[in-house]
Amino acid sequence: MNPFRKRTGIFPSYFTGRKDELNELREIYESTRAGAAGHILIYGPKGIGKTCLLIKFEEQLNNVEGVYTVRIPLVEGNFNDIYSLIIDKCADALKISEGHFWDNITSLGVNIPLAGGFTVSREIPATSPSVALEKILKTIYLELKGENPVLILLFDDLQRIISDNGPSRVLSILQNALVELNIQGMNIMFVATGAHDIFSQIQDHLDSAVRIFEPYELKLLSKEELKEAVVIPAENEGIKFEEDVIDLIYELSEGIPYYMQVIAYNCFAGAVNGIVRTSEFKLSFKRSLNLLAQREFRGMYEKATHEERRILGLMAESDKEVLSYKEIKKGLNLKSEPSFWLKTMLDKNLIIKKERGKYHLRDKIFKEYLRALKPYSENGTY
């Protein structure tokens, strides 16, 4: 059985690393239980392992008395849908009928139809979204058993409800509700994950939110952590990865768990006589690139404009990992300044700004895809 996963958001067969991150979450939980509630925003690029970290943290607290964890995977849509989503997930996690929650919430002056969206009953004056959220969470918290219970809400992919509503509105609602509940002595801890740039969005729109939601950037796996994540589950299934192959996986994945899992999955499938050598790696890596192209890279490239594709081609074909602003302008023989295109490419997560005036492709795997398939050559873009 292949122990590796070729999709994001799926808990791996073997979890490794993340000791510092789990300790940080544990410290915030302990502080919340002691009456000083903490809230944290974990951010990083796609595939870094944000969802798996939430699942692991939830698993660690499953049997702790008086602690109630509710993981809420967010879906694309309006922020108003979150009210119904919180009720649904909490009802499941706490094994309380949804009807009971609805009755209690309505009695507080908040009416939320099952179809989703936020409204208030006609008999009661309109309620602000933050007050509505406060009343909903208060209703849930009062159902918890124990002397000093802790409710931990784990929101996955916060940017899905931020993009169309604006960070300032969403974070203001959450901030106001959580602060008020904590003042009332309710131990509610908020943990959210978000994209690599979500914290900068918050800073740009709502400085006060920075003081409420502690930022934590999820780091890449170290080489030793990656080696452990590959070698142990593979050996449990009777497959050995040679050291050179581990080096290649680490070099190309750069310690991003998702890429590591995809590459290891195809290497495992291509093992010969129970061993994965560099020869098997080279064959299987083509399948990995093809899979990633279908899922992600091709779509990313197709959404790029003509000018952006020229820059991608230049960066892919360059022997340098990092190109300066001047090198990009000179390499494409541009008469106008490329600053506008570079900014839009940063927003689309096609490139990363290393430092002022220095840029590189978002990761090595994306560069390998561009160099291997050369989509910019097919239509003469570069």
C-alpha positions as a Markdown table, in Angstrom:
| # | Residue | x | y | z |
|---|---|---|---|---|
| 1 | Met | 0.0 | 0.0 | 0.0 |
| 2 | Asn | 1.4 | 3.4 | -1.0 |
| 3 | Pro | 1.8 | 5.4 | 2.3 |
| 4 | Phe | 2.1 | 8.7 | 0.6 |
| 5 | Arg | -0.6 | 11.2 | -0.4 |
| 6 | Lys | -0.9 | 13.0 | -3.7 |
| 7 | Arg | -3.5 | 15.5 | -2.6 |
| 8 | Thr | -3.4 | 18.5 | -0.2 |
| 9 | Gly | -5.5 | 18.6 | 3.0 |
| 10 | Ile | -5.2 | 14.9 | 3.6 |
| 11 | Phe | -3.5 | 13.7 | 6.8 |
| 12 | Pro | -0.3 | 11.8 | 6.0 |
| 13 | Ser | 0.2 | 8.2 | 7.1 |
| 14 | Tyr | 3.2 | 9.4 | 9.1 |
| 15 | Phe | 3.3 | 12.8 | 10.8 |
| 16 | Thr | 6.7 | 14.3 | 11.6 |
| 17 | Gly | 8.1 | 17.6 | 12.7 |
| 18 | Arg | 6.0 | 20.6 | 13.8 |
| 19 | Lys | 7.1 | 20.3 | 17.4 |
| 20 | Asp | 7.6 | 24.1 | 17.8 |
| 21 | Glu | 4.3 | 24.8 | 16.1 |
| 22 | Leu | 2.4 | 22.3 | 18.3 |
| 23 | Asn | 4.1 | 23.7 | 21.4 |
| 24 | Glu | 3.1 | 27.2 | 20.4 |
| 25 | Leu | -0.5 | 26.1 | 20.0 |
| 26 | Arg | -0.4 | 24.3 | 23.3 |
| 27 | Glu | 1.0 | 27.4 | 25.1 |
| 28 | Ile | -1.9 | 29.5 | 23.8 |
| 29 | Tyr | -4.4 | 26.8 | 24.8 |
| 30 | Glu | -2.9 | 26.8 | 28.4 |
| 31 | Ser | -3.1 | 30.6 | 28.5 |
| 32 | Thr | -6.8 | 30.4 | 27.4 |
| 33 | Arg | -7.6 | 27.8 | 30.0 |
| 34 | Ala | -6.1 | 30.1 | 32.6 |
| 35 | Gly | -8.4 | 32.9 | 31.6 |
| 36 | Ala | -6.1 | 34.9 | 29.2 |
| 37 | Ala | -7.5 | 33.8 | 25.8 |
| 38 | Gly | -5.2 | 33.7 | 22.9 |
| 39 | His | -5.9 | 33.7 | 19.2 |
| 40 | Ile | -3.5 | 32.7 | 16.4 |
| 41 | Leu | -3.3 | 33.0 | 12.7 |
| 42 | Ile | -1.1 | 30.3 | 11.0 |
| 43 | Tyr | 0.0 | 31.3 | 7.5 |
| 44 | Gly | 2.1 | 29.9 | 4.7 |
| 45 | Pro | 2.1 | 28.8 | 1.1 |
| 46 | Lys | -0.2 | 26.2 | -0.3 |
| 47 | Gly | 0.9 | 22.7 | 0.6 |
| 48 | Ile | 3.0 | 23.7 | 3.7 |
| 49 | Gly | 0.9 | 21.6 | 6.0 |
| 50 | Lys | -1.5 | 24.0 | 7.6 |
| 51 | Thr | -4.6 | 21.7 | 7.6 |
| 52 | Cys | -2.5 | 18.7 | 8.9 |
| 53 | Leu | -1.2 | 20.9 | 11.7 |
| 54 | Leu | -4.8 | 21.7 | 12.8 |
| 55 | Ile | -5.8 | 18.0 | 12.6 |
| 56 | Lys | -2.8 | 17.0 | 14.7 |
| 57 | Phe | -3.5 | 19.7 | 17.3 |
| 58 | Glu | -7.2 | 18.6 | 17.4 |
| 59 | Glu | -6.1 | 15.0 | 17.9 |
| 60 | Gln | -3.8 | 15.9 | 20.8 |
| 61 | Leu | -6.7 | 17.5 | 22.7 |
| 62 | Asn | -9.3 | 15.0 | 21.9 |
| 63 | Asn | -9.2 | 13.3 | 25.3 |
| 64 | Val | -8.5 | 16.3 | 27.5 |
| 65 | Glu | -11.4 | 16.8 | 29.9 |
| 66 | Gly | -13.2 | 20.1 | 29.5 |
| 67 | Val | -11.7 | 20.9 | 26.2 |
| 68 | Tyr | -13.9 | 21.1 | 23.1 |
| 69 | Thr | -12.3 | 21.4 | 19.7 |
| 70 | Val | -14.3 | 22.2 | 16.6 |
| 71 | Arg | -12.6 | 22.2 | 13.2 |
| 72 | Ile | -14.4 | 24.3 | 10.6 |
| 73 | Pro | -13.2 | 23.9 | 7.0 |
| 74 | Leu | -14.3 | 27.0 | 5.3 |
| 75 | Val | -15.7 | 27.0 | 1.8 |
| 76 | Glu | -15.8 | 29.7 | -0.9 |
| 77 | Gly | -18.7 | 32.0 | -0.3 |
| 78 | Asn | -20.1 | 34.9 | 1.6 |
| 79 | Phe | -19.0 | 35.5 | 5.2 |
| 80 | Asn | -22.6 | 35.3 | 6.3 |
| 81 | Asp | -22.6 | 31.6 | 5.6 |
| 82 | Ile | -20.2 | 31.2 | 8.5 |
| 83 | Tyr | -23.0 | 31.5 | 11.0 |
| 84 | Ser | -24.7 | 28.4 | 9.9 |
| 85 | Leu | -21.4 | 26.6 | 9.4 |
| 86 | Ile | -20.4 | 27.2 | 13.0 |
| 87 | Ile | -23.7 | 25.9 | 14.2 |
| 88 | Asp | -23.6 | 22.8 | 12.0 |
| 89 | Lys | -20.0 | 21.9 | 13.0 |
| 90 | Cys | -20.5 | 22.6 | 16.7 |
| 91 | Ala | -23.7 | 20.5 | 16.8 |
| 92 | Asp | -21.8 | 17.6 | 15.3 |
| 93 | Ala | -18.7 | 17.9 | 17.5 |
| 94 | Leu | -20.7 | 18.5 | 20.7 |
| 95 | Lys | -23.4 | 15.9 | 19.9 |
| 96 | Ile | -26.2 | 18.4 | 20.4 |
| 97 | Ser | -29.2 | 18.7 | 18.1 |
| 98 | Glu | -29.1 | 21.6 | 15.7 |
| 99 | Gly | -32.7 | 22.4 | 16.6 |
| 100 | His | -31.7 | 23.0 | 20.2 |
| 101 | Phe | -29.1 | 25.5 | 19.1 |
| 102 | Trp | -31.4 | 27.2 | 16.7 |
| 103 | Asp | -34.1 | 27.6 | 19.4 |
| 104 | Asn | -31.6 | 29.2 | 21.9 |
| 105 | Ile | -30.1 | 31.5 | 19.3 |
| 106 | Thr | -33.5 | 32.7 | 18.1 |
| 107 | Ser | -34.5 | 33.4 | 21.6 |
| 108 | Leu | -31.5 | 35.8 | 21.9 |
| 109 | Gly | -32.8 | 37.8 | 19.0 |
| 110 | Val | -30.9 | 36.3 | 16.1 |
| 111 | Asn | -32.7 | 34.4 | 13.3 |
| 112 | Ile | -30.5 | 32.5 | 10.9 |
| 113 | Pro | -32.4 | 30.5 | 8.2 |
| 114 | Leu | -31.0 | 27.1 | 7.3 |
| 115 | Ala | -30.4 | 28.2 | 3.8 |
| 116 | Gly | -27.6 | 30.3 | 5.1 |
| 117 | Gly | -27.1 | 34.0 | 5.3 |
| 118 | Phe | -27.6 | 36.4 | 8.2 |
| 119 | Thr | -31.0 | 38.0 | 9.1 |
| 120 | Val | -32.8 | 39.0 | 12.2 |
| 121 | Ser | -36.4 | 38.3 | 13.2 |
| 122 | Arg | -38.9 | 41.0 | 12.4 |
| 123 | Glu | -39.9 | 41.4 | 16.0 |
| 124 | Ile | -36.4 | 42.3 | 17.2 |
| 125 | Pro | -34.2 | 45.3 | 16.1 |
| 126 | Ala | -31.4 | 44.5 | 13.6 |
| 127 | Thr | -28.3 | 43.0 | 15.2 |
| 128 | Ser | -24.8 | 43.8 | 14.0 |
| 129 | Pro | -22.8 | 40.8 | 12.7 |
| 130 | Ser | -20.3 | 40.9 | 15.5 |
| 131 | Val | -23.1 | 40.9 | 18.1 |
| 132 | Ala | -24.7 | 38.1 | 16.2 |
| 133 | Leu | -21.5 | 36.0 | 16.2 |
| 134 | Glu | -21.0 | 36.8 | 19.9 |
| 135 | Lys | -24.5 | 35.5 | 20.8 |
| 136 | Ile | -24.0 | 32.4 | 18.7 |
| 137 | Leu | -20.7 | 31.5 | 20.3 |
| 138 | Lys | -22.0 | 32.3 | 23.8 |
| 139 | Thr | -25.0 | 30.0 | 23.2 |
| 140 | Ile | -22.5 | 27.2 | 22.2 |
| 141 | Tyr | -20.1 | 27.9 | 25.1 |
| 142 | Leu | -22.9 | 27.7 | 27.7 |
| 143 | Glu | -23.6 | 24.1 | 26.5 |
| 144 | Leu | -20.1 | 23.0 | 27.4 |
| 145 | Lys | -19.7 | 20.8 | 30.4 |
| 146 | Gly | -17.1 | 21.2 | 33.1 |
| 147 | Glu | -16.0 | 23.8 | 35.6 |
| 148 | Asn | -13.7 | 25.8 | 33.4 |
| 149 | Pro | -14.3 | 24.6 | 29.8 |
| 150 | Val | -12.3 | 25.7 | 26.8 |
| 151 | Leu | -13.8 | 26.0 | 23.3 |
| 152 | Ile | -11.3 | 25.9 | 20.5 |
| 153 | Leu | -12.5 | 26.9 | 17.1 |
| 154 | Leu | -10.1 | 25.8 | 14.2 |
| 155 | Phe | -10.9 | 27.7 | 11.0 |
| 156 | Asp | -9.2 | 26.3 | 8.0 |
| 157 | Asp | -8.5 | 28.6 | 5.0 |
| 158 | Leu | -9.6 | 31.9 | 6.4 |
| 159 | Gln | -8.9 | 33.7 | 3.1 |
| 160 | Arg | -11.8 | 32.0 | 1.5 |
| 161 | Ile | -14.2 | 34.2 | 3.4 |
| 162 | Ile | -11.9 | 37.3 | 3.4 |
| 163 | Ser | -11.4 | 37.8 | -0.4 |
| 164 | Asp | -14.8 | 39.0 | -1.4 |
| 165 | Asn | -15.7 | 40.8 | 1.9 |
| 166 | Gly | -12.5 | 42.6 | 2.7 |
| 167 | Pro | -10.1 | 41.7 | 5.6 |
| 168 | Ser | -11.2 | 44.8 | 7.6 |
| 169 | Arg | -14.8 | 43.7 | 7.8 |
| 170 | Val | -14.2 | 40.0 | 8.5 |
| 171 | Leu | -11.5 | 40.6 | 11.1 |
| 172 | Ser | -13.4 | 43.4 | 12.8 |
| 173 | Ile | -16.4 | 41.0 | 13.3 |
| 174 | Leu | -14.2 | 38.2 | 14.7 |
| 175 | Gln | -12.2 | 40.6 | 16.8 |
| 176 | Asn | -15.1 | 42.4 | 18.4 |
| 177 | Ala | -17.0 | 39.1 | 19.2 |
| 178 | Leu | -13.9 | 37.3 | 20.7 |
| 179 | Val | -12.8 | 40.3 | 22.8 |
| 180 | Glu | -16.3 | 40.7 | 24.3 |
| 181 | Leu | -16.7 | 36.9 | 25.0 |
| 182 | Asn | -13.3 | 36.8 | 26.7 |
| 183 | Ile | -14.2 | 39.8 | 28.9 |
| 184 | Gln | -17.3 | 37.8 | 30.0 |
| 185 | Gly | -15.0 | 35.0 | 31.2 |
| 186 | Met | -15.6 | 32.6 | 28.3 |
| 187 | Asn | -12.5 | 30.7 | 27.4 |
| 188 | Ile | -12.7 | 30.6 | 23.7 |
| 189 | Met | -9.5 | 30.2 | 21.6 |
| 190 | Phe | -9.6 | 31.0 | 17.9 |
| 191 | Val | -7.1 | 29.3 | 15.5 |
| 192 | Ala | -7.1 | 30.0 | 11.8 |
| 193 | Thr | -5.0 | 29.1 | 8.8 |
| 194 | Gly | -4.5 | 31.3 | 5.8 |
| 195 | Ala | -2.5 | 31.8 | 2.6 |
| 196 | His | 1.1 | 33.1 | 2.6 |
| 197 | Asp | 0.0 | 36.8 | 2.3 |
| 198 | Ile | -3.0 | 36.8 | 4.6 |
| 199 | Phe | -1.2 | 38.5 | 7.5 |
| 200 | Ser | -0.1 | 41.3 | 5.2 |
| 201 | Gln | -3.7 | 41.8 | 4.1 |
| 202 | Ile | -4.7 | 42.1 | 7.8 |
| 203 | Gln | -1.9 | 44.6 | 8.5 |
| 204 | Asp | -2.9 | 46.7 | 5.5 |
| 205 | His | -6.5 | 46.9 | 6.5 |
| 206 | Leu | -6.8 | 46.5 | 10.2 |
| 207 | Asp | -3.8 | 47.2 | 12.4 |
| 208 | Ser | -5.7 | 46.5 | 15.6 |
| 209 | Ala | -6.3 | 42.9 | 14.5 |
| 210 | Val | -2.6 | 42.3 | 14.6 |
| 211 | Arg | -2.7 | 42.7 | 18.4 |
| 212 | Ile | -5.6 | 40.2 | 18.7 |
| 213 | Phe | -4.5 | 37.5 | 16.2 |
| 214 | Glu | -0.9 | 36.4 | 16.9 |
| 215 | Pro | 0.8 | 35.6 | 13.6 |
| 216 | Tyr | 2.7 | 32.4 | 13.1 |
| 217 | Glu | 4.4 | 31.6 | 9.8 |
| 218 | Leu | 4.6 | 27.8 | 9.2 |
| 219 | Lys | 8.1 | 26.9 | 8.2 |
| 220 | Leu | 9.4 | 24.4 | 5.6 |
| 221 | Leu | 10.4 | 20.9 | 6.8 |
| 222 | Ser | 14.0 | 20.5 | 7.6 |
| 223 | Lys | 16.0 | 17.9 | 5.6 |
| 224 | Glu | 16.0 | 15.5 | 8.6 |
| 225 | Glu | 12.2 | 15.9 | 9.1 |
| 226 | Leu | 11.6 | 15.2 | 5.4 |
| 227 | Lys | 13.9 | 12.2 | 5.5 |
| 228 | Glu | 12.0 | 10.8 | 8.4 |
| 229 | Ala | 8.6 | 11.5 | 6.7 |
| 230 | Val | 9.8 | 9.5 | 3.6 |
| 231 | Val | 12.0 | 6.7 | 4.9 |
| 232 | Ile | 9.9 | 5.5 | 7.9 |
| 233 | Pro | 6.5 | 5.0 | 6.1 |
| 234 | Ala | 8.2 | 3.6 | 3.0 |
| 235 | Glu | 10.2 | 1.1 | 5.1 |
| 236 | Asn | 7.1 | 0.0 | 6.9 |
| 237 | Glu | 5.8 | -1.1 | 3.5 |
| 238 | Gly | 9.1 | -2.8 | 2.5 |
| 239 | Ile | 10.5 | -0.1 | 0.2 |
| 240 | Lys | 13.9 | 1.6 | 0.6 |
| 241 | Phe | 14.7 | 5.1 | -0.7 |
| 242 | Glu | 18.4 | 5.6 | -1.4 |
| 243 | Glu | 20.1 | 8.6 | 0.2 |
| 244 | Asp | 20.7 | 10.3 | -3.2 |
| 245 | Val | 16.9 | 10.1 | -3.9 |
| 246 | Ile | 16.1 | 11.7 | -0.5 |
| 247 | Asp | 18.5 | 14.5 | -1.4 |
| 248 | Leu | 16.8 | 15.1 | -4.7 |
| 249 | Ile | 13.3 | 15.1 | -3.1 |
| 250 | Tyr | 14.5 | 17.6 | -0.5 |
| 251 | Glu | 16.2 | 19.8 | -3.1 |
| 252 | Leu | 13.2 | 20.0 | -5.4 |
| 253 | Ser | 10.4 | 20.1 | -2.8 |
| 254 | Glu | 12.3 | 22.6 | -0.7 |
| 255 | Gly | 10.7 | 21.0 | 2.3 |
| 256 | Ile | 7.1 | 21.7 | 1.3 |
| 257 | Pro | 5.2 | 18.7 | 2.5 |
| 258 | Tyr | 2.7 | 18.6 | -0.4 |
| 259 | Tyr | 5.4 | 18.4 | -3.0 |
| 260 | Met | 7.3 | 15.9 | -0.9 |
| 261 | Gln | 4.3 | 13.6 | -0.7 |
| 262 | Val | 3.5 | 13.8 | -4.5 |
| 263 | Ile | 7.2 | 13.0 | -5.4 |
| 264 | Ala | 7.5 | 10.3 | -2.8 |
| 265 | Tyr | 4.1 | 8.8 | -4.0 |
| 266 | Asn | 5.3 | 8.4 | -7.6 |
| 267 | Cys | 8.8 | 7.2 | -6.5 |
| 268 | Phe | 7.2 | 4.5 | -4.3 |
| 269 | Ala | 5.0 | 3.4 | -7.2 |
| 270 | Gly | 8.0 | 3.1 | -9.4 |
| 271 | Ala | 10.3 | 1.2 | -7.1 |
| 272 | Val | 12.2 | -1.7 | -8.6 |
| 273 | Asn | 12.9 | -4.8 | -6.4 |
| 274 | Gly | 11.9 | -2.8 | -3.4 |
| 275 | Ile | 14.4 | 0.0 | -3.9 |
| 276 | Val | 14.0 | 3.6 | -5.3 |
| 277 | Arg | 17.3 | 4.7 | -7.0 |
| 278 | Thr | 18.0 | 7.8 | -8.9 |
| 279 | Ser | 17.1 | 6.0 | -12.1 |
| 280 | Glu | 13.6 | 5.3 | -10.7 |
| 281 | Phe | 13.4 | 8.8 | -9.4 |
| 282 | Lys | 14.0 | 10.4 | -12.9 |
| 283 | Leu | 11.2 | 8.3 | -14.4 |
| 284 | Ser | 8.7 | 8.9 | -11.6 |
| 285 | Phe | 9.5 | 12.7 | -11.4 |
| 286 | Lys | 8.0 | 13.1 | -14.9 |
| 287 | Arg | 4.7 | 11.7 | -13.6 |
| 288 | Ser | 4.9 | 14.1 | -10.6 |
| 289 | Leu | 5.4 | 17.1 | -12.8 |
| 290 | Asn | 2.5 | 16.0 | -15.0 |
| 291 | Leu | 0.2 | 15.6 | -12.0 |
| 292 | Leu | 1.1 | 19.0 | -10.6 |
| 293 | Ala | 0.7 | 20.5 | -14.1 |
| 294 | Gln | -2.8 | 19.2 | -14.4 |
| 295 | Arg | -3.8 | 20.3 | -10.9 |
| 296 | Glu | -2.1 | 23.6 | -10.5 |
| 297 | Phe | 0.8 | 24.8 | -12.7 |
| 298 | Arg | -1.0 | 24.8 | -16.1 |
| 299 | Gly | -3.9 | 26.8 | -14.7 |
| 300 | Met | -1.5 | 29.3 | -13.1 |
| 301 | Tyr | 0.3 | 29.8 | -16.4 |
| 302 | Glu | -2.8 | 30.1 | -18.5 |
| 303 | Lys | -4.1 | 32.9 | -16.2 |
| 304 | Ala | -0.9 | 34.9 | -16.7 |
| 305 | Thr | -1.0 | 37.7 | -19.3 |
| 306 | His | 1.3 | 37.8 | -22.3 |
| 307 | Glu | 3.8 | 40.1 | -20.5 |
| 308 | Glu | 3.8 | 37.9 | -17.4 |
| 309 | Arg | 4.5 | 34.8 | -19.4 |
| 310 | Arg | 7.5 | 36.5 | -21.0 |
| 311 | Ile | 8.8 | 37.2 | -17.5 |
| 312 | Leu | 8.1 | 33.6 | -16.4 |
| 313 | Gly | 10.0 | 32.3 | -19.4 |
| 314 | Leu | 13.0 | 34.5 | -18.7 |
| 315 | Met | 13.2 | 33.4 | -15.1 |
| 316 | Ala | 12.7 | 29.8 | -15.9 |
| 317 | Glu | 15.5 | 29.7 | -18.5 |
| 318 | Ser | 17.9 | 31.7 | -16.4 |
| 319 | Asp | 20.7 | 29.9 | -14.5 |
| 320 | Lys | 20.2 | 32.3 | -11.7 |
| 321 | Glu | 17.6 | 31.6 | -9.0 |
| 322 | Val | 17.1 | 35.3 | -8.3 |
| 323 | Leu | 16.8 | 38.1 | -10.9 |
| 324 | Ser | 17.0 | 41.8 | -10.3 |
| 325 | Tyr | 14.5 | 44.3 | -11.6 |
| 326 | Lys | 17.2 | 45.6 | -14.0 |
| 327 | Glu | 18.0 | 42.1 | -15.3 |
| 328 | Ile | 14.3 | 41.4 | -16.0 |
| 329 | Lys | 13.9 | 44.7 | -17.9 |
| 330 | Lys | 17.1 | 44.2 | -19.9 |
| 331 | Gly | 16.6 | 40.5 | -20.5 |
| 332 | Leu | 13.2 | 41.2 | -22.2 |
| 333 | Asn | 14.4 | 44.3 | -23.9 |
| 334 | Leu | 11.6 | 46.3 | -22.4 |
| 335 | Lys | 11.2 | 50.0 | -23.1 |
| 336 | Ser | 8.6 | 50.5 | -20.3 |
| 337 | Glu | 9.0 | 49.6 | -16.7 |
| 338 | Pro | 7.9 | 46.1 | -15.7 |
| 339 | Ser | 6.9 | 47.1 | -12.1 |
| 340 | Phe | 3.1 | 46.7 | -12.8 |
| 341 | Trp | 3.5 | 43.2 | -14.2 |
| 342 | Leu | 5.8 | 42.2 | -11.3 |
| 343 | Lys | 3.2 | 43.4 | -8.8 |
| 344 | Thr | 0.4 | 41.5 | -10.4 |
| 345 | Met | 2.6 | 38.4 | -10.5 |
| 346 | Leu | 3.3 | 38.7 | -6.8 |
| 347 | Asp | -0.4 | 39.0 | -6.2 |
| 348 | Lys | -1.0 | 35.8 | -8.2 |
| 349 | Asn | 1.7 | 34.0 | -6.3 |
| 350 | Leu | 3.7 | 33.3 | -9.5 |
| 351 | Ile | 6.8 | 34.9 | -8.2 |
| 352 | Ile | 8.2 | 35.9 | -4.8 |
| 353 | Lys | 10.0 | 39.1 | -3.8 |
| 354 | Lys | 13.3 | 38.0 | -2.2 |
| 355 | Glu | 14.2 | 41.6 | -1.2 |
| 356 | Arg | 13.8 | 45.0 | -2.8 |
| 357 | Gly | 14.2 | 44.7 | -6.5 |
| 358 | Lys | 15.0 | 41.0 | -6.4 |
| 359 | Tyr | 12.6 | 38.3 | -7.6 |
| 360 | His | 12.4 | 34.5 | -8.1 |
| 361 | Leu | 9.8 | 32.0 | -9.2 |
| 362 | Arg | 7.5 | 30.8 | -6.4 |
| 363 | Asp | 9.3 | 27.5 | -6.0 |
| 364 | Lys | 11.7 | 25.1 | -7.7 |
| 365 | Ile | 9.0 | 22.7 | -8.8 |
| 366 | Phe | 7.2 | 25.4 | -10.7 |
| 367 | Lys | 10.5 | 26.3 | -12.3 |
| 368 | Glu | 11.1 | 22.6 | -13.2 |
| 369 | Tyr | 7.6 | 22.5 | -14.8 |
| 370 | Leu | 8.3 | 25.6 | -16.9 |
| 371 | Arg | 11.8 | 24.4 | -18.0 |
| 372 | Ala | 10.5 | 20.9 | -18.8 |
| 373 | Leu | 7.4 | 21.8 | -20.8 |
| 374 | Lys | 8.4 | 25.2 | -22.0 |
| 375 | Pro | 4.8 | 26.5 | -22.5 |
| 376 | Tyr | 6.2 | 29.9 | -23.4 |
| 377 | Ser | 8.0 | 28.5 | -26.4 |
| 378 | Glu | 4.9 | 27.1 | -28.0 |
| 379 | Asn | 3.4 | 30.4 | -28.9 |
| 380 | Gly | 6.6 | 32.4 | -29.1 |
| 381 | Thr | 6.0 | 34.2 | -25.9 |
| 382 | Tyr | 9.6 | 34.1 | -24.9 |
